[in-house]
């Protein structure tokens, strides 16, 4: 029992650090470790991954809010689309063939990965247009943050609001219909479509994931899918790891975060494409 608790604590610290830096939550790290590494039933692994996302969000968001890195207005605006999409996705269960969503979002994630490679090569992180996007200006979505790596204030503009909103609605549908997390989609919507810098995109994604996961955690709890012996030590580790990760993220140059994020998003995208095509390894 003690060995399991210590193992979960260690796994949690690692998942918290990685999840808070990349803005994808700890779910995609926790689930494979619990199922493949420890032989845990997928039902309990998914329940643990929900707790992981909430813990990562809680630990990281406090630091990002205090340091004014995340964009709260963008988070609340996009959360509307995600919530509506999740409800629609739940209603479409059994009606819409999931393979089409796997193919669509697989292609979007691969495109986003390719777009990140282009940004990396250009070295352009911040969009500065002569005339700001009218919708973004009206909704006051443009923001600024202090980049501790470059030691300067960074002002940025947000654009393509309808595209970002649509992607987040689709991500909500996919989440409700397929039962998958949407951290990578959130970062993709903000970074690729809305042209936000990666650091605000990642930190804003952390906040949004916590809101989404908290809504579904109650269902998993009453279904008996959350094991306290697994979830409690793991959540404690993740909280600590997320606080550490949020500190690391702010002093890392954006290009290094992007270098780490590109293989992750390409892996998830290709995995969804193969699943949509019915290819299994």
Helices and strands as residue ranges (DSSP letters): H 2-22, H 27-32, I 33-37, H 42-66, H 72-91, H 98-122, H 134-139, E 143-147, E 152-156, H 161-178, H 183-188, I 189-193, H 198-222, H 228-251, H 254-277
